[in-house]
Amino acid sequence: MADTHVVLITGGNTGIGYETVKALYGSGIPYVILMGSRSLDKAKDAISKLQSEVSTSKSEVVPVQIDIESDDSISNAVKEVESKYGKLDTLINNAGTLLFNYTLF
Ligand SMILES: NC(=O)c1ccc[n+]([C@@H]2O[C@H](COP(=O)([O-])OP(=O)(O)OC[C@H]3O[C@@H](n4cnc5c(N)ncnc54)[C@H](OP(=O)(O)O)[C@@H]3O)[C@@H](O)[C@H]2O)c1
């Protein structure tokens, strides 16, 4: 476990973040995947969905509460990751909202 790559995806409960979690979870490579979410309930629901969509995985997926607009939330997440894993190998800072409309064509 100490050698397992630890990756945190913010906004991991839906959209591109969820698809990133799913790609890692189904990759066949063992990761500790920290599914960042503003709401632990949303993360737990998303993990249930993930486990119904991907039946076998070498990875562990764990919910982590993190709101990137809250310094307290970020500090708490850092403390949680430090105490449980002692490291973070990769941060995928996906969380956010698209604030404008655009069209490709
Ligand atoms: N989709 C596109 O075409 C596109 C294009 C360019 C860039 N992007 C960028 O890619 C990222 C993901 O896009 P998406 O389409 O997957 O968006 P999405 O489906 O709306 O998902 C956004 C995710 O970010 C979370 N989030 C929003 N504000 C947050 C905050 N303050 N702290 C923590 N989490 C927060 C949301 O949490 P809740 O579920 O709690 O709302 C959700 O999990 C965004 O940063 C977006 O700007 C997307």
Ligand as a Chemical Component Dictionary entry (heavy atoms), coordinates in Angstrom:
data_LIG
# 
_chem_comp.id                   LIG 
_chem_comp.type                 NON-POLYMER 
_chem_comp.pdbx_formal_charge   0 
_chem_comp.three_letter_code    LIG 
# 
loop_
_chem_comp_atom.comp_id 
_chem_comp_atom.atom_id 
_chem_comp_atom.alt_atom_id 
_chem_comp_atom.type_symbol 
_chem_comp_atom.charge 
_chem_comp_atom.model_Cartn_x 
_chem_comp_atom.model_Cartn_y 
_chem_comp_atom.model_Cartn_z 
_chem_comp_atom.pdbx_ordinal 
LIG N1  N1  N 0  -17.428 20.162 -20.103 1  
LIG C1  C1  C 0  -16.736 20.973 -20.922 2  
LIG O1  O1  O 0  -16.994 21.067 -22.142 3  
LIG C2  C2  C 0  -15.563 21.756 -20.369 4  
LIG C3  C3  C 0  -14.820 22.557 -21.239 5  
LIG C4  C4  C 0  -13.723 23.284 -20.736 6  
LIG C5  C5  C 0  -13.393 23.191 -19.383 7  
LIG N2  N2  N 1  -14.154 22.414 -18.573 8  
LIG C6  C6  C 0  -13.765 22.375 -17.158 9  
LIG O2  O2  O 0  -13.632 21.016 -16.739 10 
LIG C7  C7  C 0  -14.053 20.890 -15.399 11 
LIG C8  C8  C 0  -15.144 19.840 -15.270 12 
LIG O3  O3  O 0  -16.213 20.157 -16.153 13 
LIG P1  P1  P 0  -17.517 19.260 -16.202 14 
LIG O4  O4  O 0  -18.190 19.531 -17.498 15 
LIG O5  O5  O -1 -17.185 17.847 -15.843 16 
LIG O6  O6  O 0  -18.381 19.962 -15.048 17 
LIG P2  P2  P 0  -19.575 19.376 -14.132 18 
LIG O7  O7  O 0  -20.202 18.176 -14.755 19 
LIG O8  O8  O 0  -20.419 20.567 -13.807 20 
LIG O9  O9  O 0  -18.802 18.902 -12.822 21 
LIG C9  C9  C 0  -18.118 19.859 -12.057 22 
LIG C10 C10 C 0  -17.619 19.180 -10.797 23 
LIG O10 O10 O 0  -16.907 20.165 -10.058 24 
LIG C11 C11 C 0  -17.485 20.246 -8.758  25 
LIG N3  N3  N 0  -17.330 21.581 -8.209  26 
LIG C12 C12 C 0  -17.859 22.753 -8.647  27 
LIG N4  N4  N 0  -17.456 23.754 -7.862  28 
LIG C13 C13 C 0  -16.663 23.200 -6.885  29 
LIG C14 C14 C 0  -15.967 23.710 -5.775  30 
LIG N5  N5  N 0  -15.993 24.997 -5.445  31 
LIG N6  N6  N 0  -15.245 22.848 -5.024  32 
LIG C15 C15 C 0  -15.199 21.536 -5.307  33 
LIG N7  N7  N 0  -15.868 20.973 -6.335  34 
LIG C16 C16 C 0  -16.588 21.816 -7.118  35 
LIG C17 C17 C 0  -18.935 19.836 -8.925  36 
LIG O11 O11 O 0  -19.458 19.447 -7.665  37 
LIG P3  P3  P 0  -21.034 19.357 -7.374  38 
LIG O12 O12 O 0  -21.498 18.037 -7.914  39 
LIG O13 O13 O 0  -21.105 19.459 -5.890  40 
LIG O14 O14 O 0  -21.692 20.519 -8.083  41 
LIG C18 C18 C 0  -18.751 18.678 -9.892  42 
LIG O15 O15 O 0  -18.324 17.535 -9.216  43 
LIG C19 C19 C 0  -14.522 22.279 -14.938 44 
LIG O16 O16 O 0  -13.448 22.904 -14.269 45 
LIG C20 C20 C 0  -14.819 22.983 -16.255 46 
LIG O17 O17 O 0  -14.659 24.390 -16.142 47 
LIG C21 C21 C 0  -15.209 21.700 -19.030 48 
# 
loop_
_chem_comp_bond.comp_id 
_chem_comp_bond.atom_id_1 
_chem_comp_bond.atom_id_2 
_chem_comp_bond.value_order 
_chem_comp_bond.pdbx_ordinal 
LIG N1  C1  SING 1  
LIG C1  O1  DOUB 2  
LIG C1  C2  SING 3  
LIG C2  C3  SING 4  
LIG C2  C21 DOUB 5  
LIG C3  C4  DOUB 6  
LIG C4  C5  SING 7  
LIG C5  N2  DOUB 8  
LIG N2  C6  SING 9  
LIG N2  C21 SING 10 
LIG C6  O2  SING 11 
LIG C6  C20 SING 12 
LIG O2  C7  SING 13 
LIG C7  C8  SING 14 
LIG C7  C19 SING 15 
LIG C8  O3  SING 16 
LIG O3  P1  SING 17 
LIG P1  O4  DOUB 18 
LIG P1  O5  SING 19 
LIG P1  O6  SING 20 
LIG O6  P2  SING 21 
LIG P2  O7  DOUB 22 
LIG P2  O8  SING 23 
LIG P2  O9  SING 24 
LIG O9  C9  SING 25 
LIG C9  C10 SING 26 
LIG C10 O10 SING 27 
LIG C10 C18 SING 28 
LIG O10 C11 SING 29 
LIG C11 N3  SING 30 
LIG C11 C17 SING 31 
LIG N3  C12 SING 32 
LIG N3  C16 SING 33 
LIG C12 N4  DOUB 34 
LIG N4  C13 SING 35 
LIG C13 C14 SING 36 
LIG C13 C16 DOUB 37 
LIG C14 N5  SING 38 
LIG C14 N6  DOUB 39 
LIG N6  C15 SING 40 
LIG C15 N7  DOUB 41 
LIG N7  C16 SING 42 
LIG C17 O11 SING 43 
LIG C17 C18 SING 44 
LIG O11 P3  SING 45 
LIG P3  O12 DOUB 46 
LIG P3  O13 SING 47 
LIG P3  O14 SING 48 
LIG C18 O15 SING 49 
LIG C19 O16 SING 50 
LIG C19 C20 SING 51 
LIG C20 O17 SING 52 
# 
